[in-house]
């Protein structure tokens, strides 16, 4: 069961939690401890509406229940219970009543991420509807209702953004201002009005209150003062390692042919904030043996076309051997070729190239010579007549082979892997240079080793900071370097937690001097109003605001052990029953692309849902058509594009685009108030695609209008196949195939 919910986002102020009763007696020996509740964030929204024709006295329990009934959607959410709480009722302008409260999703068990995603989408839709269409939502029971877009009877607050921030607590708000809507305060300001983040909570510099927090209304353990005025100095918390503290810069060149790191190959300089030389780490080498070279032979002339080795490889300490495999096809150097590229020295050999030509010459059987430069990249070499070496290059003009030859290369002679090391020298707080202490071995030529240098060590995060630090405050709690305060800089402002009346920040100031909460998030406030004010970045113009609430759900208690029965005579053995089959895994469906939407059952299953085209954007009716009726050239009328996911009877609401109307403003599938028609409309129209109960296929679904959840939302096609209808639940005609 839901055991608690509290505001958990910026601008939210809650009453203190109820008094905790005395703890229950401990469980008897051997009993399992009570399970701890699971706490998680759940979506909801705050609201404030003005209802004509009522006063504070006449808007009673029945009216309050009906208002909540009108506010709550009714989607299929198996484990969700949408909660509505009215927090205040106040007479508004004599003949109206202003009702404020909040709505959120409660749960009977811990929801998964998908269920929370669906609830968030439903919440966002409710906020949009209540902000833009409140009159229609309440037309039946509370005609003329509108969201409260005034603030204590004032349509605009004109207080200068340059003035210090002033908190307005619930107890000091005039009675005509209801519930959580606290007027006369300001929202988070842009950079043109920095006082909104600088003037929340500061630190006092006076001898009597040195180091205490100061703020306009005071926080626990603090004094009253306005940051930036008198002895109350603007302060924040050091939220990260200061940007003035930077790691050194590393530059590395590729390895040469020696197999070792050489002086000048690694350069490390710069950085700031070092008090001791940082550790330098050089990646370990990976000596790589050369693999068998790949050779190709022209299929018609049998001329050797190319030879190559896998690169890079090595490095080598001794020369590996490489030779033709004499058991395989034979290669010769044809001495009849004018100006031959290659001269082999083996015994004479001849063979036919298959085209009637006899190829003759000395066999290429001598060992191949490999250089000690640590690589075998270009080709292999053969001994030349009279000594020396030459290469069999790609396309040598006189080397012919009786088939594709094979070269055997030894796998010996690799250098051992020995990791290089080095140290840096400091100059002031920066790195002056790098000194190689061990060159290592086994580094492959042409590759670049990875070199890292440790960042400066800094223990100042979480200390108080200011552009004008106060002399006399211990360095244990204060960062002594002047640092400007900004919302996303190194030194970030302190706020006031309006629930606990403590100063708040992220991180918490050392010693737990502040509550861990970032300014502008949850109850760490700069403001107490939802009204858009001058210089404000908010887009909410009325008192309907999406929020996140904190919910807790108790897991089911473990079953009590059954008492041991009295011993009985042993019964005759019976066969062990087969274990019950595991329940099927829930169907999880993902949709992304272009689909036809087809009634599932005959006789309507030969039709598709069809749109008009963007050649006539004024015609926005959606009809049932066969592929033949729309014609080959307009088959896109049957195509609908959307992306969503569905699981466990839930789906994320999505727009459904008519592909044939992409050039029109009204191009999305829409469910108008006339229950016999479908149309195309704007992007506010959304749909759910959910496999119907018992379906084992993602292609067979209910099509549910998100905009009709409060009445009948399940789209259906009667068996006359000439119109559309809506039903409150799944049935037979409410099923489609994608």
C-alpha positions, 0 to 999 in steps of 0.5 A, spaced: 500 500 500 502 507 498 504 509 505 507 516 504 508 521 498 511 528 499 513 534 494 520 532 491 522 538 486 523 545 486 518 550 488 515 545 492 513 546 500 510 541 504 507 541 511 512 537 516 510 529 516 506 527 521 508 525 528 511 518 528 508 514 533 512 510 539 516 504 535 512 497 536 515 492 541 520 488 537 518 481 534 519 475 538 525 471 537 526 467 530 521 472 527 523 475 520 524 483 521 518 487 518 520 489 510 523 496 509 519 500 504 521 501 497 522 509 496 522 512 489 520 518 485 513 518 481 510 523 477 504 528 479 502 535 478 500 541 482 494 545 480 490 551 482 483 553 479 478 558 480 471 555 480 465 560 479 459 560 484 462 557 490 465 560 496 470 557 501 464 555 505 459 552 500 465 548 496 464 542 501 466 534 501 461 532 495 464 538 491 471 536 493 470 529 491 467 531 484 473 536 482 478 530 484 474 525 479 474 530 474 482 531 474 484 524 474 484 520 468 482 513 467 487 509 463 488 502 464 494 501 470 493 495 473 498 497 479 497 504 479 492 509 483 492 516 481 491 520 488 488 527 488 489 531 494 486 538 495 490 542 500 486 549 500 480 552 499 479 560 499 474 565 497 476 568 490 473 575 489 467 574 493 463 570 488 468 565 486 472 559 490 480 558 489 481 551 490 489 548 490 492 541 491 496 536 487 495 530 483 500 524 483 500 517 481 500 512 487 502 504 486 500 498 490 507 495 488 513 498 486 513 500 478 518 498 473 521 503 469 516 502 463 510 503 468 513 510 470 514 512 463 507 511 461 505 515 468 509 521 466 506 521 459 499 521 462 501 526 467 504 531 461 498 530 457 494 532 463 498 538 465 497 541 458 490 539 458 488 543 464 493 549 462 490 550 455 483 547 456 480 547 463 474 550 461 472 543 457 475 539 462 470 541 468 464 543 463 459 538 466 460 539 473 464 546 474 462 550 468 466 556 467 472 553 471 479 556 469 486 555 472 489 561 476 493 565 472 493 571 477 497 572 483 494 575 489 489 579 484 495 582 481 497 580 474 504 581 474 509 582 479 514 588 477 519 588 483 526 589 480 530 583 479 536 587 482 533 587 489 535 582 494 530 576 494 525 575 500 522 569 502 514 569 503 512 563 508 505 560 508 504 563 514 505 570 512 501 570 505 495 573 505 489 569 506 486 570 499 492 566 496 491 559 497 495 553 498 502 552 495 501 558 490 505 563 494 505 570 490 510 576 490 516 571 490 520 571 484 522 565 480 530 563 478 532 569 474 537 569 468 544 571 468 541 579 467 539 578 474 544 574 478 541 576 485 536 571 485 542 566 486 547 570 490 542 572 495 539 566 498 544 564 503 550 567 505 555 567 511 556 572 516 563 576 517 561 579 524 565 577 530 559 575 534 556 571 528 563 569 524 561 563 520 554 563 521 549 562 515 545 569 514 539 569 510 533 574 509 528 569 514 534 566 517 535 558 517 536 553 523 543 555 526 543 562 522 542 569 523 538 574 519 541 578 513 541 579 506 547 576 502 551 582 499 549 587 504 552 589 511 556 583 514 552 578 510 557 576 505 555 572 498 557 565 499 556 558 495 559 551 496 565 548 491 561 543 487 567 541 483 575 541 483 576 548 481 577 549 473 584 553 475 586 546 477 588 542 471 592 536 469 598 536 465 598 535 457 601 529 454 603 528 447 606 522 444 609 520 437 609 513 434 614 508 436 620 507 431 624 501 429 628 499 435 622 496 439 624 501 445 621 508 447 626 513 446 628 520 449 623 525 446 618 521 444 613 522 450 612 530 452 609 532 458 608 539 460 603 544 463 597 543 468 596 547 475 595 545 482 600 539 483 603 539 490 607 533 488 609 529 482 604 525 479 604 518 477 606 517 469 603 510 466 605 508 459 601 502 456 605 495 456 608 493 449 605 487 445 610 484 440 607 481 434 609 475 430 609 476 422 604 472 419 604 468 413 604 473 407 599 473 402 600 471 395 596 472 388 597 469 381 594 471 375 589 465 373 591 465 365 598 467 365 600 464 372 605 470 373 606 472 380 602 478 382 603 480 389 606 479 396 605 482 402 605 481 410 600 483 415 603 490 418 605 492 423 609 486 426 615 485 430 619 488 433 625 482 432 631 481 436 634 476 431 632 475 424 626 470 423 627 466 417 622 466 411 622 461 405 618 458 399 614 451 401 618 446 397 612 441 398 607 446 394 607 449 387 613 451 384 615 458 382 621 460 377 624 466 374 623 466 367 630 467 364 627 468 357 624 475 359 627 481 357 630 485 362 627 481 368 626 483 375 628 477 378 633 472 378 632 465 382 638 460 383 635 454 384 635 448 379 631 448 372 624 447 372 619 448 367 611 447 366 605 449 362 601 455 363 595 452 361 595 456 354 600 452 350 606 456 353 611 452 356 615 456 362 622 455 364 627 457 369 631 456 375 626 455 381 625 460 387 627 456 393 632 460 397 631 462 403 627 469 404 631 475 407 628 479 413 631 485 415 632 487 422 628 494 422 622 490 426 617 489 420 616 485 414 611 490 411 612 491 403 614 484 400 619 478 401 626 478 399 631 473 395 638 472 395 641 476 388 646 473 384 653 475 387 650 476 393 646 482 396 638 482 396 632 484 391 625 484 392 619 480 389 615 487 388 608 487 386 607 485 379 614 482 378 615 481 370 618 474 370 616 470 376 611 465 374 608 459 379 605 453 377 599 455 382 599 459 388 605 458 392 606 458 400 611 462 404 613 459 411 615 464 416 618 462 423 615 465 429 621 466 433 626 472 434 621 477 437 623 482 443 621 480 450 615 485 452 618 490 457 614 496 459 617 503 459 617 507 465 618 515 466 617 520 471 615 528 471 619 534 474 615 540 477 616 547 476 611 551 481 605 547 481 605 545 474 609 540 470 616 542 467 618 536 463 618 528 462 624 524 464 625 516 461 627 512 466 626 505 462 625 505 455 622 498 455 622 493 449 617 490 445 614 496 442 611 495 435 614 500 430 609 505 427 604 504 433 603 509 439 603 507 446 598 510 451 601 515 456 597 518 462 598 522 467 595 523 474 590 529 475 592 534 481 589 531 488 584 536 490 581 536 497 577 542 497 570 540 494 564 541 499 568 547 502 565 554 502 567 559 497 566 566 495 568 571 491 570 575 497 572 569 502 572 572 509 578 572 513 578 568 519 574 562 517 578 556 517 581 553 511 578 546 513 571 549 511 573 554 506 576 554 500 581 560 500 581 562 493 576 568 491 571 564 486 565 567 483 558 564 484 554 561 479 549 556 478 553 552 474 560 554 475 565 551 480 562 555 486 555 554 486 550 558 490 546 555 497 539 555 498 534 554 503 530 548 504 523 550 505 521 544 508 526 543 514 529 550 514 536 548 513 541 551 508 542 546 502 547 545 497 550 539 492 555 537 495 553 538 502 558 543 506 563 539 509 561 537 516 554 536 514 553 544 515 547 544 509 542 539 507 544 535 500 540 538 495 541 542 489 538 549 489 532 549 485 531 542 485 526 539 490 525 543 496 531 547 496 528 553 493 530 560 490 522 561 489 515 560 492 511 561 486 509 558 480 507 565 476 512 567 471 515 573 473 520 579 470 526 576 467 524 569 469 526 563 465 520 559 466 514 557 461 509 556 466 504 562 466 498 559 470 498 555 476 499 548 473 506 545 474 508 538 473 512 535 479 515 529 482 513 526 488 516 521 493 512 515 494 513 509 498 511 502 497 511 496 503 513 489 500 508 484 501 509 481 508 512 474 509 507 468 510 507 466 517 509 459 518 504 454 519 504 450 526 507 443 526 501 438 526 501 432 530 505 426 528 501 422 523 502 415 520 506 415 514 501 415 508 503 411 502 507 414 497 504 417 492 507 419 485 510 426 485 506 431 481 509 435 475 511 442 477 506 447 475 508 451 468 512 457 469 507 463 467 509 466 460 513 472 460 509 479 459 509 481 452 513 487 451 512 490 444 516 495 440 513 499 434 517 504 430 516 505 423 510 505 418 504 501 419 497 499 416 492 499 421 487 493 419 480 491 423 482 484 425 475 481 424 471 479 418 468 482 414 471 489 415 478 486 415 479 487 407 479 495 409 484 499 412 484 506 415 486 511 410 487 518 410 486 524 405 493 527 401 496 533 402 494 535 395 487 537 399 489 539 406 482 542 408 479 535 407 481 532 414 476 526 414 479 519 415 475 513 412 476 505 411 478 503 404 481 497 400 488 498 397 484 498 390 479 503 392 485 508 394 489 506 387 496 504 386 498 512 386 495 513 392 497 507 396 501 512 402 493 514 404 494 507 408 500 508 411 501 511 418 507 512 422 509 512 429 514 509 435 512 507 441 513 501 446 507 497 450 508 492 456 503 489 461 497 492 458 500 499 457 503 503 452 506 510 451 502 515 448 504 517 441 502 521 435 500 517 429 502 521 422 498 520 416 504 519 411 500 522 405 499 528 409 506 530 411 505 537 408 499 539 412 498 542 419 493 537 421 497 531 419 496 526 425 490 521 427 485 525 431 479 522 435 474 528 434 468 529 439 463 526 434 464 518 436 462 516 428 468 519 425 476 519 425 480 525 422 487 528 422 489 534 427 494 537 430 500 534 435 496 534 441 492 528 439 495 521 441 494 514 441 496 508 445 497 501 441 496 495 446 496 488 445 489 486 447 488 481 453 490 474 451 494 476 445 500 473 444 502 477 438 505 485 438 501 485 431 494 484 434 492 491 438 487 495 441 487 502 438 486 507 444 485 514 444 489 518 449 484 524 448 478 520 450 480 516 456 475 520 461 469 517 456 470 511 451 477 511 448 477 504 444 477 505 437 472 500 433 469 498 427 462 496 426 461 490 422 457 494 417 464 497 415 462 504 414 464 508 420 467 508 426 465 507 434 468 508 441 468 503 446 470 503 454 473 497 454 476 491 449 471 487 446 471 484 439 470 490 434 475 494 438 481 490 435 486 491 429 492 488 426 498 492 424 
